[in-house]
C-alpha cells in the first residue's frame, strides 16, 4: 500500500473496491463492459445502531438492469443508475459486524438493492437472513432458483398461465436456456427444445406443437415471439415476463406487436398480460419454501454461469445481454 493509500485509510476508514456506471450506452445502444468502471473507494470503519457491515459474496446480473442504464428507465418501479455512482442489484453477503438486534456476525443476508462493492455498510432492517441448508449450502441459489428469478417463473405460470389440470395444454418458453426460462420450463416439464440460431423456428415449432400453443412464457419478444404468437390457439395466453431482445431499443414496455401479429392476437382472443412478481410478494415466503423443497429433492435442476471477481461484472453483464449465459448469471466476489 502506498503512503497516499495509507493516509486515505487512516483518515477515511476502510478501503474497498466498487463498480460505478461509467457511461450510458444510449437508449438504442448496445451495452458493453466499458459502461462500468471499477474504482477504489472508502467506507467508514464505524457503523451506527441498526446497521451492519457486510462482505459481498455474490451479485446478480439481470436483463432488467439494461433499463437502469438509461436516464429514464421507462418504469415507475425502477430507478436509473447515476453516472459515477455505485450500481446495485440483487446480492448476497456475510455479516462482519452488526449493530442490528436480529443480525449477528457470520449471518448470511440478501437484498434487492445490494451495492456493487466488496464491502458495504447497510441498514439491517432492509436485509433478509438466509438459511444455507434450504439450498443445500449453495447460497447463490437465493439469487436465482430460490430467489426472485424462481419466484417469477413459479408465480408467473400460477398467476398468469391459466394452466388447467388435465387440459393437455401446450406451453412454449422463450429464452429457455436463461435464468428464468430454464426454471419456467421445468414447472411443466420440458419435452423438446429449439435452437433459434439453427434452422427454421416456425417450421420446428409446427412439428413439435402440431396442436398449436396454449400458453406462451415470453422472455425475449421480437421475431421469436411473433413466430410463437402466430401459432397460438384461440383463447390462449401469453405470460409477458421479459423482452430482452427489445431492451436496447427506445420502445415502450411492453413493446407493441407488429400490426399483423396484433391482428392475430385480437382475432384469437389471446391474452398478453404483463407479469410483475413484485405485485405478488405476499406469496413470496411460501413460494420460496416450495422452490427450496424442489431443489433439495432434485426436482428442480439449477444451472448457473459464474464469473469470478467484481472487476469482471461489466463483462458478465455484456455477455448476459448477448445470451452468453446458461441459467442464472452470477458474479462471485468473495468466498
C-alpha positions as CSV (number, residue, x, y, z in Angstrom):
1,X,0.0,0.0,0.0
2,X,1.4,3.4,-1.0
3,X,1.8,6.3,1.5
4,X,-1.2,8.1,-0.1
5,X,-3.3,5.0,0.3
6,X,-2.2,4.6,3.9
7,X,-3.2,8.3,4.6
8,X,-6.6,7.8,3.0
9,X,-7.2,4.7,5.1
10,X,-6.2,6.5,8.3
11,X,-8.4,9.5,7.5
12,X,-11.5,7.9,5.9
13,X,-11.8,4.3,7.2
14,X,-11.8,1.1,5.2
15,X,-10.6,0.9,1.6
16,X,-12.9,-1.0,-0.7
17,X,-13.5,-1.7,-4.4
18,X,-16.7,-0.7,-6.1
19,X,-18.2,-0.6,-9.6
20,X,-19.9,2.5,-10.9
21,X,-21.8,3.4,-14.0
22,X,-19.1,4.9,-16.3
23,X,-21.2,5.8,-19.3
24,X,-24.6,5.2,-20.7
25,X,-25.0,3.1,-23.9
26,X,-27.8,5.3,-25.1
27,X,-31.4,4.3,-25.4
28,X,-30.8,2.4,-28.7
29,X,-27.2,1.4,-27.9
30,X,-25.7,-2.0,-27.1
31,X,-24.2,-2.1,-23.6
32,X,-20.5,-3.0,-23.3
33,X,-18.3,-3.8,-20.3
34,X,-16.7,-0.3,-20.5
35,X,-20.0,1.2,-19.5
36,X,-18.9,0.2,-16.0
37,X,-15.8,1.2,-14.1
38,X,-14.0,-0.4,-11.2
39,X,-12.6,2.1,-8.7
40,X,-11.2,2.3,-5.2
41,X,-13.3,4.0,-2.5
42,X,-13.6,4.1,1.2
43,X,-16.3,3.4,3.8
44,X,-16.4,4.3,7.4
45,X,-14.8,1.9,9.8
46,X,-17.6,2.7,12.3
47,X,-21.2,1.5,12.0
48,X,-24.3,3.1,13.6
49,X,-27.1,1.5,15.6
50,X,-29.3,-0.6,13.2
51,X,-26.5,-1.0,10.7
52,X,-24.4,-4.0,9.7
53,X,-21.1,-4.2,7.8
54,X,-21.2,-6.9,5.2
55,X,-18.7,-8.6,2.9
56,X,-20.1,-9.2,-0.6
57,X,-20.1,-12.8,-1.7
58,X,-22.4,-12.9,-4.8
59,X,-24.0,-10.4,-7.1
60,X,-26.8,-11.0,-9.6
61,X,-26.7,-9.7,-13.2
62,X,-30.1,-9.4,-14.9
63,X,-31.7,-8.2,-18.1
64,X,-33.8,-5.6,-16.3
65,X,-30.7,-3.7,-15.4
66,X,-30.3,-2.6,-19.0
67,X,-33.3,-0.2,-18.4
68,X,-31.4,1.3,-15.4
69,X,-28.5,2.3,-17.6
70,X,-30.8,4.9,-19.3
71,X,-31.6,8.3,-17.8
72,X,-35.2,7.3,-17.9
73,X,-35.9,3.6,-17.1
74,X,-39.4,3.7,-18.6
75,X,-40.7,2.2,-15.4
76,X,-42.2,3.6,-12.3
77,X,-40.6,1.0,-10.1
78,X,-37.0,1.1,-11.4
79,X,-34.7,3.9,-10.6
80,X,-31.9,4.8,-13.1
81,X,-28.3,4.3,-12.1
82,X,-26.4,7.6,-11.9
83,X,-23.2,8.3,-13.7
84,X,-20.1,7.8,-11.5
85,X,-22.3,6.3,-8.7
86,X,-22.2,2.8,-7.5
87,X,-24.5,0.3,-9.3
88,X,-26.7,-2.1,-7.3
89,X,-29.0,-5.1,-7.7
90,X,-29.6,-8.5,-6.1
91,X,-26.7,-9.5,-3.8
92,X,-25.7,-11.9,-1.0
93,X,-23.1,-11.4,1.7
94,X,-22.0,-12.3,5.1
95,X,-22.2,-10.0,8.2
96,X,-18.8,-9.0,9.5
97,X,-20.0,-6.6,12.2
98,X,-23.5,-5.8,13.5
99,X,-25.4,-3.3,15.5
100,X,-28.8,-4.7,14.5
101,X,-30.7,-6.7,17.0
102,X,-31.7,-9.5,14.6
103,X,-28.4,-9.9,12.8
104,X,-25.1,-11.3,14.1
105,X,-21.6,-11.7,12.8
106,X,-21.5,-14.7,10.5
107,X,-25.1,-14.4,9.3
108,X,-25.7,-14.7,5.6
109,X,-28.0,-12.0,4.2
110,X,-29.5,-10.8,0.9
111,X,-31.1,-7.6,-0.5
112,X,-32.6,-6.5,-3.8
113,X,-30.5,-3.3,-3.6
114,X,-27.1,-4.6,-2.8
115,X,-24.3,-2.2,-3.9
116,X,-21.7,-3.5,-6.3
117,X,-18.8,-3.2,-3.9
118,X,-16.6,-5.6,-1.9
119,X,-17.7,-4.4,1.5
120,X,-20.7,-2.3,2.4
121,X,-22.5,-0.7,5.4
122,X,-26.2,-1.4,5.1
123,X,-29.4,-0.9,7.1
124,X,-30.0,-4.2,8.8
125,X,-33.8,-3.8,8.5
126,X,-33.6,-4.0,4.7
127,X,-31.8,-7.3,4.7
128,X,-33.2,-10.8,4.7
129,X,-31.4,-13.5,6.7
130,X,-30.7,-16.7,4.7
131,X,-30.6,-20.3,5.7
132,X,-28.0,-22.1,3.6
133,X,-29.4,-25.5,4.4
134,X,-32.5,-24.7,2.4
135,X,-30.5,-24.8,-0.8
136,X,-28.0,-27.5,0.1
137,X,-25.4,-24.8,1.0
138,X,-25.5,-23.2,-2.5
139,X,-26.0,-19.6,-1.3
140,X,-26.0,-18.2,-4.8
141,X,-29.3,-20.1,-5.5
142,X,-31.0,-17.4,-3.4
143,X,-30.4,-15.0,-6.3
144,X,-31.8,-17.4,-8.8
145,X,-33.8,-20.6,-8.4
146,X,-34.7,-19.8,-4.8
147,X,-34.9,-16.1,-5.2
148,X,-36.7,-13.5,-7.4
149,X,-35.9,-15.5,-10.6
150,X,-37.5,-18.7,-9.3
151,X,-40.5,-16.7,-7.9
152,X,-41.0,-15.1,-11.3
153,X,-41.1,-18.5,-13.0
154,X,-43.3,-20.2,-10.5
155,X,-45.8,-17.3,-9.8
156,X,-45.8,-16.2,-13.5
157,X,-47.2,-19.6,-14.5
158,X,-49.5,-20.0,-11.5
159,X,-51.0,-16.5,-11.7
160,X,-51.0,-15.7,-15.4
161,X,-50.6,-19.0,-17.2
162,X,-54.3,-20.2,-16.9
163,X,-52.9,-23.7,-16.7
164,X,-55.7,-26.3,-16.1
165,X,-55.0,-29.7,-14.7
166,X,-55.9,-32.4,-17.2
167,X,-56.4,-30.0,-20.1
168,X,-53.5,-31.3,-22.1
169,X,-52.2,-27.8,-22.8
170,X,-49.0,-27.0,-24.7
171,X,-46.7,-24.4,-23.3
172,X,-43.7,-22.7,-25.1
173,X,-41.0,-20.9,-23.2
174,X,-38.7,-18.5,-25.0
175,X,-35.2,-17.8,-23.6
176,X,-35.4,-21.3,-22.1
177,X,-31.7,-21.5,-21.5
178,X,-31.7,-18.3,-19.5
179,X,-32.2,-17.7,-15.7
180,X,-36.0,-17.5,-15.7
181,X,-36.8,-19.6,-18.7
182,X,-34.8,-22.6,-17.6
183,X,-36.9,-22.7,-14.4
184,X,-40.3,-21.9,-16.0
185,X,-39.9,-24.8,-18.4
186,X,-39.3,-27.2,-15.5
187,X,-42.6,-26.2,-13.9
188,X,-44.4,-28.1,-16.6
189,X,-41.5,-30.3,-17.8
190,X,-39.5,-29.8,-21.0
191,X,-40.4,-32.2,-23.8
192,X,-38.3,-30.6,-26.6
193,X,-36.1,-27.7,-27.4
194,X,-35.5,-25.5,-30.4
195,X,-32.1,-23.7,-31.1
196,X,-33.3,-20.4,-32.6
197,X,-29.8,-20.0,-34.2
198,X,-30.2,-23.1,-36.3
199,X,-32.9,-24.0,-38.8
200,X,-36.4,-22.6,-39.3
201,X,-38.0,-21.8,-35.9
202,X,-41.6,-21.6,-37.3
203,X,-41.2,-25.0,-39.0
204,X,-39.7,-26.7,-36.0
205,X,-42.4,-25.2,-33.8
206,X,-45.2,-26.6,-36.0
207,X,-43.6,-30.0,-35.9
208,X,-43.2,-30.0,-32.1
209,X,-46.6,-28.3,-31.4
210,X,-48.9,-29.7,-34.0
211,X,-52.0,-28.8,-32.0
212,X,-50.8,-25.2,-31.6
213,X,-49.7,-23.3,-28.5
214,X,-51.9,-22.7,-25.5
215,X,-49.6,-20.9,-23.1
216,X,-46.5,-18.8,-24.0
217,X,-44.0,-17.8,-21.4
218,X,-42.3,-14.9,-23.1
219,X,-38.8,-13.8,-22.1
220,X,-37.5,-12.4,-25.3
221,X,-40.0,-10.6,-27.6
222,X,-39.2,-9.7,-31.1
223,X,-39.2,-12.1,-34.0
224,X,-39.2,-15.2,-31.9
225,X,-42.3,-14.1,-30.1
226,X,-44.0,-13.1,-33.3
227,X,-43.4,-16.6,-34.6
228,X,-44.9,-18.2,-31.5
229,X,-47.9,-15.9,-31.3
230,X,-48.7,-16.7,-35.0
231,X,-49.1,-20.4,-33.9
232,X,-51.2,-19.8,-30.8
233,X,-54.7,-21.2,-30.3
234,X,-58.0,-19.5,-29.7
235,X,-58.3,-18.1,-26.2
236,X,-54.6,-18.9,-25.4
237,X,-52.4,-16.9,-23.0
238,X,-49.1,-15.0,-23.1
239,X,-47.2,-14.6,-19.8
240,X,-45.3,-11.4,-20.6
241,X,-42.2,-11.9,-18.4
242,X,-39.4,-10.1,-20.3
243,X,-38.4,-8.7,-23.7
244,X,-34.7,-8.9,-23.7
245,X,-34.4,-8.6,-27.5
246,X,-36.0,-5.2,-27.2
247,X,-34.1,-3.7,-24.3
248,X,-31.6,-1.9,-26.5
249,X,-34.3,-0.1,-28.4
250,X,-36.2,3.0,-27.5
251,X,-39.7,1.5,-27.3
252,X,-42.3,1.4,-24.6
253,X,-42.8,-1.6,-22.3
254,X,-44.3,-3.8,-23.2
255,X,-43.3,-3.1,-26.8
256,X,-46.2,-3.0,-29.3
257,X,-46.7,-6.0,-31.6
258,X,-46.4,-5.7,-35.4
259,X,-49.8,-5.0,-36.9
260,X,-50.2,-8.5,-38.4
261,X,-49.3,-10.2,-35.1
262,X,-51.5,-7.8,-33.2
263,X,-54.4,-8.7,-35.6
264,X,-53.8,-12.4,-34.8
265,X,-53.8,-11.7,-31.1
266,X,-57.1,-9.9,-31.2
267,X,-58.9,-12.3,-33.6
268,X,-57.9,-15.3,-31.5
269,X,-58.6,-13.5,-28.2
270,X,-55.1,-14.2,-26.9
271,X,-54.4,-12.5,-23.6
272,X,-51.0,-10.8,-23.3
273,X,-50.6,-9.8,-19.7
274,X,-47.5,-8.2,-18.2
275,X,-46.3,-10.1,-15.1
276,X,-44.5,-8.3,-12.4
277,X,-43.5,-10.5,-9.5
278,X,-43.3,-7.6,-7.1
279,X,-47.1,-7.5,-7.2
280,X,-47.2,-10.9,-5.5
281,X,-44.8,-10.6,-2.7
282,X,-47.5,-11.8,-0.2
283,X,-46.9,-15.2,-1.7
284,X,-43.0,-14.9,-1.5
285,X,-42.4,-16.9,1.7
286,X,-44.5,-19.9,0.8
287,X,-43.3,-20.0,-2.8
288,X,-39.6,-19.8,-1.8
289,X,-40.0,-22.7,0.6
290,X,-41.7,-24.7,-2.2
291,X,-38.7,-23.9,-4.6
292,X,-36.2,-24.9,-1.9
293,X,-38.0,-28.2,-1.3
294,X,-37.9,-29.0,-5.1
295,X,-34.2,-28.1,-5.1
296,X,-33.5,-30.4,-2.1
297,X,-35.4,-33.2,-3.7
298,X,-33.6,-32.7,-7.0
299,X,-36.9,-31.9,-8.8
300,X,-35.6,-28.5,-9.9
301,X,-32.3,-28.6,-11.8
302,X,-30.4,-25.4,-11.3
303,X,-27.9,-24.0,-13.8
304,X,-25.6,-21.1,-13.2
305,X,-23.0,-19.2,-15.2
306,X,-20.5,-17.8,-12.6
307,X,-17.9,-15.2,-13.3
308,X,-15.2,-14.6,-10.7
309,X,-14.3,-11.2,-9.4
310,X,-16.0,-7.8,-9.1
311,X,-13.7,-6.4,-11.8
312,X,-15.4,-8.6,-14.3
313,X,-19.1,-7.7,-13.6
314,X,-19.2,-5.4,-16.7
315,X,-18.1,-8.2,-18.9
316,X,-20.6,-10.5,-17.3
317,X,-23.4,-8.1,-17.9
318,X,-22.3,-7.7,-21.6
319,X,-22.2,-11.5,-22.0
320,X,-25.6,-12.0,-20.4
321,X,-27.2,-9.4,-22.7
322,X,-25.8,-11.3,-25.6
323,X,-27.1,-14.7,-24.5
324,X,-23.8,-15.9,-23.2
325,X,-25.2,-17.4,-20.0
326,X,-26.9,-20.7,-19.3
327,X,-29.1,-20.4,-16.3
328,X,-28.5,-17.5,-13.9
329,X,-25.6,-15.1,-14.4
330,X,-23.8,-14.8,-11.2
331,X,-20.7,-12.8,-10.2
332,X,-18.7,-14.3,-7.3
333,X,-17.0,-11.5,-5.4
334,X,-15.6,-13.4,-2.4
335,X,-15.9,-16.8,-0.7
